Amino acid sequence: MKEISPLQRAVEYIENHLNENIGLGDVSRETGYSYYHMTRLFSSVLGESVGRYINRRRLYNASEKLIHSDQRIIDIAFGCGFESPEAFSRAFKAVFGSSPVDYRRTGLDLVVNARRELTPEDVNHIANNISRSPEFVILKETKVAGLRGTTSLSDNRLPGLWEKFMRHHKDLIMAAGAGYGICETQRTTYTKDGDVLFSAMVGSPVQDFENLPPSLSLDQKILRAGRYAVFTHRGTFANLFKTYQYIFGTWLQSAKVELDDREDFEVYEREVLSFDDPNNEVKIYIPVK
């Protein structure tokens, strides 16, 4: 039997249980991944959360039933996994721009914004099929002092957080010789519209927290020791998401390693002059067992 990737297994599970009351927890248990890593997998490769993908697929099925069947709208709503006709109507209008009643009245199958089912071929195509091997390292526990904020799939707020840190605490990076960007594992939350909010921290490694001036009011973080797969991204940061697509969508599918439940993080050892500088370089540390 051909082995399938965790992402393909997740998509297959969703499609087989689409009309049931499933969520991120069910998908995580099916794949053996934590909430955090399943979220990272979907957001990096597909650009959306598990919940938003499930919602879009349910709406796609519902739109077809509105046009090609005579089922009552209330029955379509419940049959497609929505808790109430009102919740179905709100979600449907947000995606299609019209109510289920109006959509059925037009008689046109305008499935434009709701995605169809993803096939294994789709997943492989999205992942780009890039071939690159990471370096594996063992890191000691690392203390990081910096600023904490949030970012999301739809609104990348990290450049602003970095700008604030560099404006007030550039001396820390100069002393350490590196800046750290950390996506925090246990602080991921999900909005009502299906977006994902990631807690993030930017800062620099320090010898200890005790000698930091109290006036700096810096957040503190300890990165746990362990094994990491290290990838290097070069060039404009506009393409950074493509590197994450490769890591979670291609490399992870074929690598004989298992993700560990620690934070992944980025290390900037070169000064970043601009977002699109072709000489940019960042190392991405992925926790593995």
N, C-alpha and C positions, 0 to 999 in steps of 0.2 A: 504494500500500500504506500502511495506517495505521501511523504510527510508535508503538511501544510504549515504555513507561517502562523504565528500568534494572531496577526491581523486578519488573515484569511479565515482562521478559525473563529475569530470574534464576529466577522461579518456573516459567516455561515450560520452561527448561532442566532444572531439577530434576525436573519431572514426566516429561520425556522420557527421563531417564537415572536414574530413581529406583532401579532394580535394579542399577545399576552402582556401582563403588567410587568415588563422587564425593565431593568435599568443598568446603571454602571456596575452595581454590585454583582448582578447576575452574570454580566459579561466577564467581569474580573475573575469570578470563581470558575467559570467555564475555561478560561485560558490559563489560569494559575498565576495571573499577574495581579499586582496590587492595584488599588484604585489609581494611585499616582502614575504608575508606569503604563497602565492602560490608557489613561488620559493623555500622557505624553506620546504614546504610540499613535493614537488617533489624531491628535492636534498636529503632530509633526508631519505625518504622512498625508492625512486627508484634509487638514486645515479646519477641522471642526471637532466638537466634543462628541462623545458617544451618545449623549442624550439628544443632541441636535440631529445627528445622523438618523437615530431611531424615529424622531419626530418627522423628519423629511420623508423617510420611507413610508411611514404610515399615511402621511398626507398624499403622497404619490398614489398609493393604493386607493385611498378614498376618492381622489379625483377621477380615477378610472371608473369606479363604481357609480359615481354621480352621473357620468355620461352614458355608461354602457349597461346600466341595470336600472330596475325600477324599485330598488330597495328604498325604504323610508330613510330620510337623513338621520333620524335618531338611531336607527339600526346600524347605519354605516358608521356613525360616530362610535358606538359601543363596540361594533365589530372590528374596528381598526385600533382599538386599545385606548380610546379617550374616555375619561371619567364622566364626562357630561356633554350634552349637545352644545352647551355654552362654551366649554373649553375647546371643543372641536371647531366651532365657528370662529373663535378668536384666532386660533392657530392657523386655520385655513386662510382667513382673510389676510393675516400677516405675510403669508407666503405668496398667495395668488392674487391679492389685491381685490378680491370680491368675496362675498359670502357664499357658502355652499349652495344656497337657494338660487342666487344670481348666476353662479357658475353653471348649475344644471340647466337653468333657463336658457342660457346662450346656446347650449347644445354643441359647444366647441371643446375639443380635448386640448386644452392649452397647457400641457405639462411642460413648463419651461424652467421654473425655479426649484421644483422638487426633484431631487436626484433619483434616478432609477437604481436598481440593485447593482452593487459592485460585484464584478466577477473577479476570480483570481488573476485574470489577465489585466484587469483594470488596476489592481493593487500593484502588480509588478511594473506596469507602465508608470504609475504615479511615482513609484520609488526610484525611477531613473536607471536602475540596473548599473550603478557605478561600481567599479571594482577597486577597493582600497583597503589595506590592512592597517589596523591601529597598532600603536605601541602599548604594551601592557606594563604597568608599573604598580608598585606597592607603596602607598603613602602612609606616613605617620599622621597622627592626629594633628589638625591644623586649626589654630585660632584665627578668626577673621573679625576685624572691627570695621564697621561701615554704616550704611544707611539702608533701611528696609522700606519697601514700597510694594505696590501691586502692578501687575500688567495683565493683559488679556489677549485672547486670540484675535479679537477685533480691534484692539487699541493697544499698540506697543508703547508703553510708557517708560521703558528702560532708558532710552536716550536722555530723557529729562532727569531721571534719577542719577545717571552718571554725571550729567552736567552739574547738578547740585553738589555731588560728592567732590568732583574735581575743583569746583569753585572754592570750596571751604576746606578740603582735606587733601589737596594734591601732595602735600609734604609726606603723607603716609605712604602713598604709592612710590614717591621718590626714594623713601627710606627702604621700602621693602623690595622695590624693583619689579613689582607686579601688581595688577589689579585683578580682583576676583568678582565674578558675577555668578550668583548662586540661585538656582530655582529650588525653592524649599518644599520638601516632600509633603509634610503634614499640614500645609496651609493652603491647599487647593480648595476653592469653593466654586459652586455652580450657580449661575444666575437663572432667573425664571425663563429667560428667552433662550436658554441652552448654551450661552457663552460660558467660558471658563476663566476664572480669575486665579492667577498664579501669584503667590507671594514670592518676592524676589529680594535679594540683598546684594548690594555692590559695596566693595571695600577692599581692604588689603590685609595680608597676613601680619600678625603681630606676635612678639615673643610671649607676652602675657597681657591680661586685661588690667591688672592692678596698677600699672604705671601709666595708663592713659590719663591725660588731664581730664578731670571731671567736666570742665567747661566744654569739651567737645561733644558731649551727649551722643555718643555713638552707640549703635546697636552692636550686639556681640553674637558671635556664632562659632560653634565648634564643629568642624568637619571631621567625621569619624574616620579612623584609620581603615585601610582596606585596599583591595585590588581595583584598579581602574583600567579601562581601555581608553587610550588617549588619541583623539583625532585632531588634525590641524586644518583649520579653515584659513584660506588666504584670499585677499581681495576685498571687494565691497561687501559691507555687511548686509546689503540688500539681498544677497544670495545666501545668507547664513541659514535661512530656512531650508534651502536645498541640501545643505550639509546634514541637517537634522533629518530630512527626508531619507537621505542615504543611510544614516546610522540606524534609524528605527525601522525603515522600510525595506532596506536591502541587506545591509551587513548583518543585522540582528536575525534576519530570516535564515541565513546560512551559517552564522557563527556557531561554534560548539561551546557557547558560554550561556550563562543564565544571569539575568539582571539581579542585582542586589538592592535591597530596600534602603538605599542611602540617596542623598542628593546628587544630581549631576550638576556640574559647574563649569564655568569658563575661566581661563586664565589669560590675561593680557600682559605679555612681557615687553611689548613694544608700545611706544606712545602712539595713540590714535589721533591723527591730525584731522581727519574728516571721515564721515560715515562711508563715503564712496572711494576712499583712498585705495588704489590697487595694491599698495604695500601693506595694507592691514594684515594682521595675523593674530589668530586666537586659537588656543588649545582647548578642546572640549573633553572633559573628563566624565566618562560614563561608568557608574559603579557596577562591577560584576563580581560574581562569587568565585 
